[in-house]
Amino acid sequence: MAAPAQGKCGHRASAIYTAAVVPSLDCIDWRDFLWRPLFSQPSPQILDSFADTPLLITGAGGSIGSALALRLARTGPSLMVLLDASENHLHRLQQALDEAGAAACAEFVLGSAGDPATLDQIFLAHRPRIVYHAAAHKHVPLLERQPFAAIANNVFATEQLLSAATRHGARVVLLSTDKAVQPASVMGATKRAAEEMALDSDGIVLRLANVLTSSGGVTEIFARQALRGDPLTVTDPAARRYFLTMAEAVNLLLAAGRIAMSDGSNALLVPDLATDHSIAELAVFIAHVLAPGREPAVQFTGLRPGEKLTERLRDDGERLSQATDGLLTIHSSRSSPSDLANRLRSLRTAHSRRDLTAALAQLRALAPGFLPSETVQALTQENAQWVNA
């Protein structure tokens, strides 16, 4: 492999940064739980493709965004523009890059991925070629009671970003989620809408599974409970999810970025994962590693609003074909550009009027299979009284 170009970055960034609340998670070998070979490291061709390439990462201070930034710093990009709306998250990422000797290649921007003025300034000043759009609201039960915030951040901010990227000749890689498949939550429905928008703009969509050690995820909850000796709280004994390690998620994002640079057509990608895993077994596994010799109690709490027993990586009507580097390509029918534009306009009108019933109707049109939870349905009744008052 050829040595990566130095650019402004240097070469001392040697570790993937994960902002884990529970440092003990760093000691876990997830292969012992996943019982599968981990996805391979990116090929030299993939890594070399990022050398001297200016990049933009939105949501850069989050767990996936920050891990991606540290990994990309090792490839020698001429510049990484790191955008985040959280001052604390951005500051932590700046410190991590400083410690890795990689801050010289980074431009830190505090702002929203949905602010057109901020985006235009970034594109005019730095001209990023590839945009990783990691900024999103992601916590399902919270967003079930905050649907307007989910729509604003996950749909309209994505729309602004895609528009700016198109105007300035950049390609977008959207980080999506398996919760976008037949969504049972507002979060999943907004991410499915974002997928449609990104594909309509000739972007690349990577529909990720649950990422182990991501900030605020179940692994952190189980680790805290295990270390305190508390019961492990699991929603349901039958609950299962597809899982990736943080390193795998970053490697797949690098592969998706290479596709964005080498191919001008859109693509919807998913990890090549054959088996999902029991969440209860994950909880017990973490407890055995962090608190050996103590048999943990498991307490089943019931599914929370917007949650499903199992997730899927694709719809029944979506066809798969083999891609490369651990990724599969999904082929499916999509809305026409005019239908998509009309639905987004109607969604924006409903959002501006704070009309939840109308907003959900448009989300259901944008996200096939979306069935609002009882929590959201109750909110529509409260909202209707307010709208009609």
N, C-alpha and C positions, 0 to 999 in steps of 0.2 A: 504494500500500500504506500502510495506517495505521501510524503509528509504534508499535513494540511497547511494551507497558506496562513501566514501569521496575521495579516491584516492588522487591525488595532488590538486584536484579542490577546495576542501572546499564546501560550500553550500550557498554562499551569492549572487550568480547570480540570480536575482529575476525578471528581466524584459527582454523582447525580444528587442534587439537593432535594430533600423532602422535608417540608416543614411539619414534621409529625409532632403532635402534642405529647404523645407518649414515646419517649426515646427508646423504650424497651422493644418496640416493634422492629427497630433496625436489626435486632439480633436474630430475627426469625427467618428460617430458610423456607420460603413458601412452597418450594418443590415438594416438601414433605406433606403438604396439604393438597396441593393441586393434583399430584400423581400424574403428571404429564411432563414431557420435555418443555422447557421454556423456549419461547421464540428466540431465534438466533439473533446475534448482534447484526447491526446494519452492515451491508457489504461495503467494501472500499468505494465502489462506484456511487453508492448512495451518499456516503460521507463526503466524497470529493465534490459532489454536485452542489454542496452548500458553501464551499470555499468562495470567499469574495462575493457572496450573495447578500444584499441588504434584506433584512427581515423585520416584520412587525408581529409581535405577540400581544393580543389583547387578553385581559385577565391574567397578566404575566405574574402577578404576585400570588396566585392560587397554587395549590399543590402541584397540579399537572403543569400549569404554565411555568412555574419556577423550575421544576425538574427539566422541562424542555429547554428553558433558557440556559441552564448550566450545561446540558448535553450539547446544545448547539454551539456554545462558546468554544468547545473543543474542536470544532470543524473549521474555525477561522473565517467566519463571516466578516464582511467589511464593517457591518453595523447591525446590531439588534436594537430595534425600538421596542421598549418594554412599557406597555400601557396598562394601568390599573386604576380603578376608582378608589381603592383603599390606600390611604397614606401609609398605614402600618404595614400592609402586605408589601407595598413597593419598597419601603425602607428595609424590611427584612431581606428582600431579594437583593437589594443593593449591597447590604452587608455580606450576604453569601457570595456574591460575585467578587466583592473586594477581597474576601478571604481566599477565594480561588485564584486571585490574580487575573480576573477576566473582566473587570468593570470597565476597562478602557474601550471595549468594543460596544458598550451599551449606552443607549440614550434612554433615560428614565422619564416617563411622562405620566403625570398625575392627572387623570381625567377619565371621561366616559367614552366607551366605544360607540356610543350612540350620538355623540356630539359632532355635528357636521363640521363646525369650525375647527375643532381639535383635529379631526381626521384630515381635513384638507391641509392644515398646517404640517402635519406629519408627512403626508405624501409629497407635498411640494418641497419640504426641506430635506427629506431623507430618501425619497423614492424607493420604498421597499418593493421588492419583486414578489415575495411570498408573504401572505398574511395567515398566521395561525389564530383563528378566532376561538379562544378558550373562555372568554368572558360570558358568564351566564349565571342566573339564579338557578340553584340545583336542588334545594332541600324540599322534598315532595310534601310532607305534611304542613310545613309552614306556608308554602305557596298555595295550598288548597284554600287557605284563608286570605291570601293576598293575590288573587288572580290578575288584577290590573297591573300590579308590579311585575308579575311574571311576563305578561304580554308586552309591557313596555320594554323590559330588558332583553328578553329572549327573542322577541319578534321584531319590534321596531328598531332597536339598536342594531340588530343584525341587518335589517333592511338598509339602514344608513351606512353601515360598514361596507356592505356589498356594493352599494351605489358609488361610494367614494373609491373603492378598489377598481371598479369598472372604469370610472372616469380617468383614473391614473394608470391603467394598464397593469394592475397587479392581479394575481390569482389568490383566491381564498381557500384555505383548508379549514372547514368547520368541524369542531369537536362536537359530536352528537352523542346519543346515549341509546341503549336498548329500550329505555322507557318510552322512546318515540314510536315503538311498534305497538299497534293497537293500544294506544295510551289510555290509562285509567286515571290519569292525573293531569292537572293543568300544566304542570312542568313538562310532562311527556308530550302533551299536545302542542305546546309552544315550540318545543324542540323539533317536532315533526314538521311544523310550519316552517321553521328555520331551514330544515333540510330541503324542503321544496324550493325555497327562495334561493338557497345556495346553488342547487342544481340548475335552476333557471338562469343563474348568472354564470354558468359554466365553471362553477367551483367544484372542489373535491370535498365530499362528506365522509368522515370517518365515524362510524357508529360504534362507540366503545362499549364494552361491558363494565361491570363494577371494578374499580381500580383499588386494589388492596393498599392500605395506608394513605389513601387520599384524605385530605383534611375534612373532619366532620363525619367521616364514614363509620361503618359499624365496627371496623377493626379497632379504632380508637376507643369506642364505647366498651367493647369487650375487654380490651386491655386494662382500662381503668377499673372495671368491675373485678377482673381477675386479681389485680394487684391489691385491691382493697378487701378481697374475700367476699364480695357481694354476689348475690345470684346473677347469673347471666340472663339478660332479658332478650328474648327472641320472640318475634311476632307470632310465628306459627310453626309447629313441627314439620309441616310440609313445605315451608318456604325454601326456595332454591334460587340461586343466581349464577350467572357466568362471571368469572373473575379473571383479572389480569394483574400482574405485578406492575408497580409504577415504572420499572425499567422497561417492561414489555410495552406498556402504553406509549412511552416516549419513543421506543424503537419503531413502533407502528406509525407514529406521527411522522417520523423522519422518512419512512418509506412512502407515506402519503404525500409528503412535501416533494419528494423526488418525482412522483407521478405528476404533480401539479406543474413542475418545471419542465417536464419532458413531453407532456401531452396536453394539447389545448382543449380536449373535450372534457365534459364533466364526468364524474364517477361517484357512485355510492359504494363505500367499502365497509366491510366488517371483518373482525378477527376470525381466523379459521379455528374456532373452538367447537369441539365435538360434544363436550359434556358440561353440564352445569353442576353446582355443588350445593349441599345442604348448608343453610345458614347456621342451624343448630350445631352441626359438626364443626363448622368454622369457629364458633364460640368456644366449644370444648377444646379444640386444638390449640387455640391461643392461650386458654387457661392452663392447659397442661405444660405448654412451653414456658410461660411466665411464672407459674406457680406450681412447680412440680411437686408431686407427693400429696396434693390436695385435690379431692374429687369435687368439681364445682357443681352447684345446683343450677338447674336451668329453669327459668320462669317464663312461661308463654303468656304474652300480653295481648295478643290479638292484632290483626292487621290495622294499621293506622290509615287515616283518610288518604285516598289516592294510591295506596300500595296494592300490589298483586302478589299472589302466591309464587308465581314464576314469571320470569321475563323471557322474551324471545329476541333473537337477533334479526329476524326478518318476518314479514307477513307471508301468509299462505300464497298470495299472488305474486310474490317476488321470487325471481329465479336467480340462482347462484352460478357463477363461473369462477374458475381458478384465476387468481391474480398472482402476485409474487410477494415474497418476504412476509409470509404469514397472513396475508390479506386475501379476502374473497371479494369479488365484484357482484353487486346486486343489480339486477335488471327488473324494472317495473314500469308500469304506465304512470304518467304524471299529468297534472293539470296543464292546460294550455297556458301560455304566458298571459293572455288576455284575461282568462278566468282567474288566474292567480292574482293579477293586478287588481281586478275588481273586488275580490274577496279581501285583499289587504286594505283597500280603500274603505270598504264597509266595516272592517274590523277597527280601523283607525277612527271612523266616525262614532262607532259604538263606544270605543274607549274614551274618546273626548267627552262624550255625554255621560260617561260612567254607567252605561246601560249594560249590565252583566248578561242579561238574557240574550240580547242581540250579539254581544261579543262571543258568548259561548256558541251561538249558532254558527258564526263564522269560523270559529276554531274547529267545530265539528266538520265543516266543509273542507277545511285545510288539512285536518288530521284524520285520515280514515280510521274508523273503529273507535274514536274517542267517545267514552261514556262518562260524563261528569259524575263524581262521587256524591253521596248523600250530603256531605258537608258543603260542596259547591252548590248543589241544588237548593239547600236551605239558604245559602247566601243569596241566591237569585230571588227568593221570595222577599228577603229583607231589602234587597236592592230595588226590587220593583216598587215597593212601597215608597222608597226614597225618590226614585225617578219620577213616579206619578204624583208625588206630593205637590 
